């Protein structure tokens, strides 16, 4: 990594990464690439947020319900077709470029913030 890509601590503190539990998953046939519509509970402070996620190759709808994920909750809302995405669920590409969700090792309260 070059020094031009470095950020300082105050830059990192601006990113609000929270744990949430996926409560509902719907197909998203209008998306350009195969995706799901996720409804994620971030606890009483933040509430329910929606997100579009291109994770259909590695995850079924049934296995996603109840899964805790890590998401950025302070990006501006983004219109994706007729769907308004309100957070960014994080993940990393595997060797095929398919997204593996970022998750927590143990159950945490919804809304817990990454420090």
ABEGO torsion letter per residue (X at the ends): XBAAABBBAAAAAABBBBBBBBABBBBBAABABBBBBBBBBAEAAAEBBBBBBBAAAABBAAAABGBBBBBBAABBBBBBEABBBABBBBBBBBAAGBBBBBBBABBBBBGBBBX
